[in-house]
Amino acid sequence: MSYTTQMDAARKGIVTEEMKTVSEKEQMTIDQVVELLACGEAIIPSNKNHRSLDPNGIGTGMRTKINVNLGISKDCCNVELELEKVQVALDLKAEAIMDLSCFGKTQEFRRRLIDMSPAMIGTVPIYDAVGFYDKELKNISVDEFFKVVETHAEDGVDFVTIHAGLNRATAEKVSRNERITSIVSRGGSLLYTWMAMNDRENPFYEYFDRLLDICVQYDLTLSLGDGCRPGSIHDSTDASQVEELIVLGELTQKAWERNVQVMIEGPGHMALNEIKGNMMLEKRLCHGAPFYVLGPLVTDVAPGYDHITSAIGGAIAAANGADFLCYVTPAEHLRLPTLADMKEGIVATRIAAHAADIAKNIKGARAWDNAMSRARANLDWETMINLSIDPEKSKAYRESSLPEHDDTCTMCGKMCAVRNMKRIREGKDIQLSD
């Protein structure tokens, strides 16, 4: 029996190789994976042309996944440096990489990225449109917008961010409801501008079925973008954001009618006390579809430390239902991230994801922490370092300040509580003086 997408296969009772892989990784039964895919509560982004993919599932009951943003821009167009970042992201176990390239040889970079990456690859095709056609945004036609999407799909991209919910009605809400930061989504602002300059409806909303045709052909997953995501805590959970979310829920159902896999993108900046409610709102309005969030950043006053503001919000969001976290680096709002920035962002986001998985009782999540605790109880520094989320940094810290006695560290020395409790329980003498 043939199938078009992972959702189509699940609904027909066909078990794909991708489903088997996800079942093993998530410690779930095949039946559980199939059921989640069939109802849309989980997805396996896996373009038929992405040959190097090591599939992962995103959704209910699965580990929280993380995404890393990369790509070339007009100011920073070093392809080889971005590919070096790709390798670092893969080494740090990111499950997804989004190519946000918007200048130069974008297709060359994208194809090389897809060839080398076992991680899921996502893109925002509208970013690429201006450079792809080398023309002003206003003059790009509807056909040309869709041609870029199809090119990305043909190249092997697993998911695309499409801001289809920012239609004319939503745009009117933006105009009527004053925000401090207006529209901060790059893709959302580009579509808003195109609509205003051409007095036209959003082509991805108006011709949504045409978009679905491409998705069916390649098993391209739709990441329905939040063009009205709040760019400041002042603007969160306002009429524009909620209006767009309602539209995204309607589009989700249309996509599911065609067996197209969908996830929903969520808020950027949001106060701590609003996060739980927003997670519930998305799951209700979008019928349980997986939720992909940027942060949320819980305060606006920490440029240079936004990997921390994001990790705080991300942990709360994922603990309350978000399924996929987009990393944020210390360079957010300031510049294109360096390799060092990227690493800080990945580690912070992985910590947030894992902390949330513990809170959600994801199968196997606590086993890692328990293994670390046993190593600490045994004063087994080598195992502690190997188990740490960033072994390289752990090792460097340990070696930078070595203690007099190997079974201690330079914080407590022979007064170490773990050391002394271990020794006394083993019947050994404890002498604190030299």
VENCOR-V675037 format. One record per residue. PSI is psi in whole degrees, -180 to 180 (999 if undefined). BURIAL is b if it has 9 or more other C-alpha atoms within 8 Angstrom, else e. Layout:
# VENCOR-V675037
PSI,BURIAL
PSI,BURIAL
This chain:
# VENCOR-V675037
133,e
163,e
160,e
-42,b
169,b
-37,b
-43,b
-44,b
-45,b
-41,b
-23,b
0,e
19,e
128,e
115,b
166,e
-35,e
-41,b
-40,b
-43,b
-46,b
-40,b
-45,b
-45,e
-38,e
-2,b
41,e
157,b
158,e
-41,b
-39,e
-44,e
-46,b
-44,b
-43,b
-40,b
-41,b
-36,b
-5,e
3,b
-10,b
156,b
157,b
89,b
116,b
83,b
138,b
-21,e
4,b
90,b
-27,e
6,b
135,b
101,e
149,b
149,b
150,b
123,b
-164,b
129,b
2,e
159,b
144,b
124,b
160,b
151,b
145,b
129,b
135,b
-177,b
162,b
145,b
175,b
-39,e
-26,e
91,e
36,b
99,e
-43,b
-37,e
-40,e
-36,b
-31,b
-40,e
-38,b
-46,b
-39,e
-42,b
-41,b
-41,b
-32,e
11,b
31,e
136,b
-17,b
150,b
128,b
126,b
108,b
26,b
141,b
16,b
147,b
-145,b
68,e
-39,b
-37,e
-47,e
-46,b
-44,b
-40,b
-40,e
-47,b
-39,b
-36,b
-12,e
120,b
-13,b
156,b
144,b
130,b
158,b
168,b
93,b
-31,b
-27,b
-38,b
-19,b
-44,b
-47,b
-35,b
-42,e
-11,e
50,e
165,e
148,e
-44,e
-31,e
1,e
130,b
167,e
-45,e
-38,e
-37,b
-47,b
-30,b
-38,e
-44,b
-46,b
-37,b
-44,e
-42,b
-43,b
-34,b
-22,b
13,b
138,b
-33,b
150,b
138,b
121,b
123,b
64,b
-16,b
-11,b
72,b
-173,b
-35,b
-42,e
-41,b
-36,b
-37,e
-41,b
-42,b
-34,e
-23,e
109,e
130,e
158,e
-43,e
9,b
-134,b
121,b
-9,b
125,b
-48,e
-40,b
-42,b
-37,b
-44,b
-41,b
-44,b
-45,b
-43,b
-44,b
-44,e
-28,e
-2,e
50,e
161,e
155,b
118,b
-31,b
-22,b
-47,b
-38,e
45,e
-36,b
-33,e
-38,e
-42,b
-33,b
-42,e
-43,b
-42,b
-41,b
-38,e
1,b
53,b
124,b
137,b
125,b
98,b
111,b
151,b
81,b
-24,b
25,b
145,b
135,b
7,b
156,b
-23,b
-33,e
0,b
150,b
39,b
-179,e
-38,e
-46,b
-45,b
-40,b
-45,b
-39,b
-37,b
-44,b
-41,b
-35,b
-40,b
-41,b
-33,b
-46,b
-38,e
-41,e
-42,b
-31,b
-24,e
8,e
30,b
131,b
141,b
141,b
160,b
136,b
146,b
-172,b
155,b
-52,b
135,b
137,b
151,b
-44,e
-9,e
-13,b
-50,b
-45,b
-38,e
-37,b
-43,b
-41,b
-45,e
-46,b
-36,b
-51,e
-26,b
20,b
34,e
7,b
148,b
145,b
128,b
114,b
146,b
100,b
-114,b
147,b
126,b
-3,b
156,b
3,b
21,e
46,e
136,b
-16,b
21,b
-9,b
-27,b
-47,e
-35,b
-42,b
-37,b
-51,b
-38,b
-40,b
-43,b
-43,b
-48,b
-36,b
-22,b
20,b
-16,b
145,b
-16,b
125,b
130,b
128,b
156,b
139,b
170,b
-17,b
-4,b
135,b
-2,e
-42,e
174,e
133,e
143,b
178,e
-43,e
-42,e
-44,b
-43,b
-44,b
-41,b
-42,b
-48,b
-44,b
-41,b
-36,b
-38,b
-47,b
-45,b
-44,b
-39,b
-40,b
-38,b
-36,b
-46,b
-34,e
0,e
40,e
134,b
127,e
-10,e
-44,b
-20,b
-38,e
-48,b
-39,e
-38,e
-41,b
-41,b
-40,e
-40,e
-39,b
-43,b
-30,b
2,e
39,b
87,b
-38,e
-44,e
-39,b
-45,b
-45,b
-31,e
-15,b
156,b
-24,e
80,e
-35,b
-45,e
-41,e
-45,b
-42,b
-40,e
-44,e
-46,b
-17,e
-15,e
79,e
139,b
169,b
-37,e
131,e
-25,e
21,e
-179,b
174,b
0,b
-50,e
-21,e
-136,b
-7,b
7,e
123,b
-42,e
-44,b
-48,b
-38,b
-39,e
-45,b
-43,b
-35,b
-25,e
3,e
19,e
155,e
151,e
122,e
116,e
-25,e
154,e
999,e
